[in-house]
Amino acid sequence: MSSASVLDKAFHAIMKRMVETGQAPFYTDLAAALGLSVEEGRKTLQDLFSSGIPGWLYPRTNLIVSFAPFNNLRLNTESPSTVSRNGSASEPLNCWRSAGYFLERH
């Protein structure tokens, strides 16, 4: 478990990066900012998010998705990767649409 002072510094480094760039740092960036090894940076990130801060990592990864009050999740609704060859929206986009997140324009 990382010490409280290291977790405080990690929180500050993530918040500073989110404010400056609008993007969350990777754990490798966090490690460099804190002067830690890459593995220590990954462990510190895991410890920080398991401490109960308001935020979460993408499941089964070390990628920051939410770090209150910021969100790092990108949704490309009509990028080429979300449109099939016949021109219809792909399955992931249809799942969002069926959940009511996208309203059809008339």
N, C-alpha and C positions, 0 to 999 in steps of 0.2 A: 504494500500500500504506500502510495506517495505521501509525503508529509503535507501538512496543511499549507505551509508557505509555498511549496511547489505547485499545489493545486490552485492557490490564489494567483500565482504568476501565470499559470496556464490559462485560467479564466480570463485574466487581463489580456494576455496575448491573443486569445481567440476573439475577444470583444473588440480589441483594437484593430485587428485584421478585418473583421466584418464591417466596422465603421469606415475604415479607409478604402477598402476595395469592393465591398458588397459581396465578397466570397469568403467562405470559411476556409481556414488553412487545413492542409493535410497533416497527418501526425508527423510526417517528416519535417514539415515547416515548423511545427510546434516544437519538435526536438531541437531544431537549429536555434529557434528563438530563445529556448530555455537553456541551451548549452548541454543538452543530454544526448545520449546515443539514440539511434533510431528506435531501438526496441524499448528503451526507457520512455521515449516520447509516446509510443503507442500505448504502453502501460499507463502512463500518466493520463492520457486521453480517456482510456477505459475507466480509470479510477475516478476521474472528474465526473463523467456521466453517470457512474453508479453511485455517486455521492448524493444524488437527488436534485441536482440543478435543473431548472426548467429548460429542457432540451432533449434531443435524442439523436442517435446515430442510425444510419440506414441499417436495417436488419442484416446480421452476419457480416458486417463490414466495419471499418473504422472511419467512415465518411460522415461528417457532421451534416445533418439535414436541418435541424432546428436548434437554435441557440437564442432563446428569448431575449429581446423581442424580434429577432431576425429569423429568416427562413432561407435555406440554401438549396431548396428543391427546385429544379428547373423543369418546367413542362413546356415542351414544344408541341403545340397542338396541331400544326399543319406542316411540319418539316417533312422532307422526302422520306424519312424513315418511318413515318406514321401513315403513309399512304401506300396502299398496295398497287400492284401493277395495273389493275383494272380501274384505278382512280378512286376506289372507295377507301374510307378510313380503316386503319388497321385495328386488330383486336384490342390492344391496350387503350386506344382512343375511344373505341366503342364502349368499353367498360366504364370509362369516366362519363361518357355521354349518357349511358343508361342509368348511372347513379344521379343524374340531374345536374352535373357540373357545367355542362355546356347547353345553352338554350339555342334552339334553332332560330335563325333570323328569317322573318317573313316580310 
